[in-house]
Amino acid sequence: MVRAVAIGALLTGIVLAQDQPTLKKRSDQPKSQQQTQEQEPPEEDESVVPKTYSFNPLEAEKDLKIGLYYFKKGNYAASTSRFKEATLWNPTYAEAFLRLGESEEKLKDRKAADEAFSKFLALNPSGKEAESVKKKLAHDR
């Protein structure tokens, strides 16, 4: 037993003695080099990484369809989330803004609904739903 403790202490001393020169080398380097060497590694947990959006009309269409499904089921929070995703994938997708406004109306968020309806009208001022949306916006004021 005494022999094992002595060997462990000897090995610990050897390891510490070997690490000291490398520690000195690191401290001799300028701080700017140390900072560039100690950059954060990329995030491994994909759920934490913020999602980036680029123009993708196929993803927008998919999110719109899923949002319509949730809307028909009465899950307005989920449909709102999907419609927002659709507008992020395609910021010129007028129907997504229309559906987002309707969904926000169901959630009784009048300000968000008005913003979505206004964006819809800016994108599609002469569409068949434009008149009803104009009436909704005029009614609220």
N, C-alpha and C positions, 0 to 999 in steps of 0.2 A: 504494500500500500504506500509506504514512504517513497519507494522507488517511482511509482506512477506519478505522485505529486511532484517529485523532483524533475522528472522528464517533462511534465506539463509546464512547469515554471521555466525550464530551460528553453522549450519550444516557444513559449510566449516571449521570452527575452529575445530570441533570435528574430522572430517576426517583427517585434517592435524596433529592433535595431535596423532591420532592412527597410522599414517604412520611413524612418527618419530622413534619409537623404532625399527621398521623393517628396516628402513634405517640404523640405527646405527649398527644393527646386520650384515647387508651386508658389511658395511665398516670395521667391525672388522675381517672379514674373510680374509685369505691370498689371494693375487691376483691370485695365480694359481687356487684356487677353483672358484673364480669369472670367470676366463676365461673358465674353463670347463663348467660352468653353462650357459655361454652366447654363446654357439655355434650357428652357423647359422642353421636355419631350412632347411629341404630339399626343393628344388625348386618345386613349385607347377605348374608353367607354363611348360608343357611338351615340348613346342617348343623351349625353351631356353636350356634345358638339352642336353648335347652332347650325340649323339647316340653311343652306344657301339656295336661293332661287334664281333661275335664269329662264329666259323665254322658252316655254315648253307647252304648246297647245294641247298635246296629248294628255299630259298630266292634268292640265286644267279641265279638260273634258271629263276625265276619269273622276276628279274630285267633284265636279258639278253633278255627275250622275249619282255618286255616293251621297252627296248632300241632299239631292232630291229624294232619295230613298229614306234618309233620316227625317226629312221634312214631312213626308207622307206618313211616317210612323209616329210623328208627334214629338220627336226628339230634336227640339229646336236648337239646343246648345251644340249638339253634334253637327247639325246641318250648317249652323253658322260657322263653325270651325272649318268645315269642308269648303264652304263657299269662299271664305277668306283665303284658304289655300289656293283655290282656283284663281282668285284675283292676283295672287302673288306669282303664280306660274305664268299667267297671261294678263297683264295689267290693262289690256284693251278688250277684254272679254265682257261685253255689255250684259249678256244674260247672267253671268255670275254675279255682277253687281246688283242686278234686279232681284235675283233670288236671295242675295245677302240682305238686301233691304227688307224683303218680305219676312225673312227669318228673324231679323232684328226687331221687326214690328211685333212678331209673336212673343218675343222675349221682353217686350215693352221698353226697349232701349230706343227711344224716339230720335235722339241725336245721331246715333250710329246708323239708324235706318235712313234718316234724311241725308246723311253723307253718302251712303251707298246709292240712294235714289238719284242724288245730284250727279254722282259720277256716271250712273247709267244714262241719264239725260245728256250729259256731255259727250258720251260715246255714241249714243243712238238717239238723236233728237227727233227723228221722224219715224221711229218704229211703231208697231201697232200697240205696244203697251205704253208708249210715251204719254199719251193723253191721260190715262188713268194714273200714271205716276205723277204727272203735273198736278192733277187734282189732289192727290194725297199730300203733296208738298204744299199746295196752296191752302188746304184745309187746316194744316197744322199751324199756319202763321196767323 
